[in-house]
């Protein structure tokens, strides 16, 4: 019969010290304060680590410190490239600080969001960045219990947290001005209820249309069940079935995924874009420019959104004098073929 060895023991600090011929304290200094160790001694210790295959036990280090070196980002929809762009910005900052980034996907589900927040607190993460899908008492409770929270893409967090967002009302206004300049007097707003960002984009859009020009455009509200490409695609058939005299000639979608889906759906029902229907999206995700018809969109600095949020979180975690800030970025219009 043949036998196989089990998993061996990982080399420990004292093993490295013995191999390098130094004290355990010297090895600890090489790991934590290498500048305090002479370069020749440090080289000898690092060589011993490499020879033994020594890997630092971060879990034990976190236990001693009472806090991990991990930042968590709870995204409301990780499938949306907009949130991937935010995460890239967060990563830019945390990597510079030799921290790890853990991404959670709440899938726009309040229950999943609450479960993640609870687990992250148990794991003693350094802090939480979140694009909230609903009010959650844990979002407010975590900072008081030692876990900083920064709210992204939502300016409604009051004074309990730092927040980083885009001026969504202004974004809606920019879309309205663009479509009004193109002469559209029958327009649609496409999006789901229940999202603060969607409501503000719609409010900015409607308010601007009511004050532009001599004729106030009529607005068709097309309610969707979500913000995905599939939801947008289903809107095309609804619009195509309207009498031509009542059908909107332009649509402002609450995000780019809806807009891209709407453009694809228009192909299915023989509506041309922008000939029969001009389309404007929101977020200017990476795929907007490469859509079947390149998408006009309201752009916000998504990557910088993530960077700014991460900087605020790290400052709050390290600075006893930290003051909460509400950072709001200004969006701008990117015109492509889908609207004109």
DAQUI-V800887 format. One record per pair of residues at least 6 apart in sequence whose C-alpha atoms are under 6 Angstrom apart, sorted by the first residue. I is the first residue (numbers start at 1). J is the second residue. D is the distance in whole Angstrom. If there is no record, write none. Layout:
BEGIN
i=I j=J d=D
i=I j=J d=D
END
This chain:
BEGIN
i=11 j=54 d=5
i=14 j=24 d=6
i=16 j=48 d=6
i=16 j=49 d=6
i=17 j=23 d=6
i=17 j=24 d=5
i=19 j=48 d=6
i=20 j=44 d=6
i=20 j=45 d=5
i=20 j=48 d=6
i=62 j=68 d=5
i=67 j=124 d=5
i=68 j=124 d=6
i=68 j=125 d=5
i=68 j=126 d=6
i=69 j=99 d=5
i=69 j=126 d=6
i=70 j=99 d=6
i=70 j=100 d=5
i=70 j=101 d=6
i=70 j=125 d=5
i=70 j=126 d=6
i=71 j=101 d=5
i=71 j=126 d=5
i=71 j=127 d=5
i=72 j=101 d=6
i=72 j=102 d=5
i=72 j=103 d=6
i=72 j=128 d=5
i=73 j=103 d=5
i=73 j=128 d=6
i=73 j=129 d=5
i=73 j=130 d=6
i=74 j=104 d=5
i=74 j=105 d=6
i=74 j=130 d=5
i=75 j=105 d=5
i=75 j=130 d=6
i=75 j=131 d=5
i=76 j=105 d=6
i=76 j=106 d=5
i=76 j=107 d=5
i=76 j=108 d=5
i=76 j=131 d=6
i=77 j=105 d=6
i=77 j=107 d=5
i=78 j=105 d=5
i=82 j=285 d=6
i=85 j=302 d=6
i=85 j=303 d=5
i=86 j=302 d=5
i=86 j=303 d=5
i=86 j=306 d=4
i=89 j=303 d=4
i=89 j=304 d=6
i=89 j=306 d=4
i=89 j=307 d=5
i=90 j=306 d=5
i=90 j=307 d=5
i=90 j=310 d=5
i=93 j=307 d=6
i=106 j=112 d=5
i=106 j=113 d=5
i=108 j=133 d=5
i=110 j=134 d=6
i=127 j=147 d=5
i=127 j=148 d=5
i=127 j=149 d=6
i=128 j=149 d=5
i=129 j=149 d=6
i=129 j=150 d=5
i=129 j=151 d=6
i=130 j=151 d=5
i=130 j=152 d=6
i=131 j=152 d=5
i=150 j=161 d=6
i=150 j=162 d=5
i=150 j=163 d=6
i=151 j=163 d=5
i=152 j=163 d=6
i=152 j=164 d=5
i=152 j=165 d=6
i=153 j=165 d=4
i=154 j=165 d=5
i=155 j=165 d=6
i=161 j=324 d=6
i=162 j=324 d=5
i=162 j=325 d=5
i=162 j=326 d=6
i=163 j=326 d=5
i=164 j=326 d=6
i=164 j=327 d=5
i=164 j=328 d=6
i=165 j=328 d=5
i=166 j=328 d=5
i=166 j=329 d=5
i=167 j=330 d=6
i=168 j=200 d=6
i=168 j=201 d=5
i=169 j=200 d=5
i=169 j=201 d=5
i=169 j=204 d=4
i=171 j=331 d=6
i=172 j=201 d=4
i=172 j=204 d=4
i=172 j=205 d=4
i=173 j=204 d=5
i=173 j=205 d=5
i=173 j=208 d=5
i=176 j=205 d=5
i=176 j=209 d=6
i=185 j=217 d=4
i=186 j=217 d=5
i=186 j=218 d=5
i=186 j=248 d=5
i=186 j=249 d=6
i=187 j=219 d=5
i=187 j=248 d=5
i=187 j=249 d=6
i=187 j=250 d=5
i=187 j=251 d=6
i=188 j=219 d=5
i=188 j=220 d=4
i=188 j=221 d=6
i=188 j=248 d=6
i=188 j=251 d=5
i=189 j=221 d=5
i=189 j=251 d=6
i=189 j=252 d=5
i=189 j=253 d=6
i=190 j=222 d=5
i=190 j=253 d=5
i=191 j=223 d=5
i=191 j=224 d=5
i=191 j=254 d=5
i=192 j=223 d=5
i=192 j=224 d=5
i=192 j=225 d=6
i=192 j=226 d=6
i=198 j=254 d=6
i=210 j=216 d=5
i=227 j=258 d=6
i=228 j=257 d=5
i=228 j=258 d=6
i=229 j=257 d=5
i=229 j=258 d=5
i=229 j=261 d=4
i=230 j=261 d=6
i=232 j=258 d=4
i=232 j=261 d=4
i=232 j=262 d=4
i=233 j=261 d=4
i=233 j=262 d=4
i=233 j=265 d=4
i=236 j=262 d=6
i=236 j=265 d=5
i=236 j=266 d=5
i=249 j=277 d=5
i=250 j=277 d=5
i=250 j=278 d=4
i=250 j=279 d=6
i=251 j=279 d=5
i=252 j=280 d=5
i=253 j=259 d=5
i=253 j=281 d=5
i=254 j=282 d=6
i=255 j=281 d=5
i=255 j=282 d=4
i=256 j=281 d=5
i=256 j=282 d=5
i=259 j=281 d=5
i=273 j=338 d=6
i=274 j=338 d=5
i=274 j=339 d=5
i=278 j=338 d=6
i=278 j=339 d=4
i=279 j=338 d=5
i=279 j=339 d=5
i=280 j=296 d=5
i=280 j=297 d=5
i=281 j=297 d=4
i=282 j=297 d=5
i=282 j=298 d=5
i=283 j=298 d=6
i=283 j=299 d=5
i=283 j=300 d=6
i=284 j=297 d=5
i=284 j=299 d=5
i=288 j=295 d=5
i=289 j=295 d=6
i=293 j=338 d=6
i=294 j=336 d=6
i=294 j=337 d=5
i=294 j=338 d=6
i=295 j=336 d=6
i=295 j=338 d=5
i=296 j=334 d=6
i=296 j=335 d=5
i=296 j=336 d=5
i=296 j=338 d=6
i=297 j=334 d=5
i=298 j=332 d=6
i=298 j=333 d=5
i=299 j=331 d=5
i=299 j=332 d=5
i=300 j=331 d=5
i=316 j=322 d=5
END
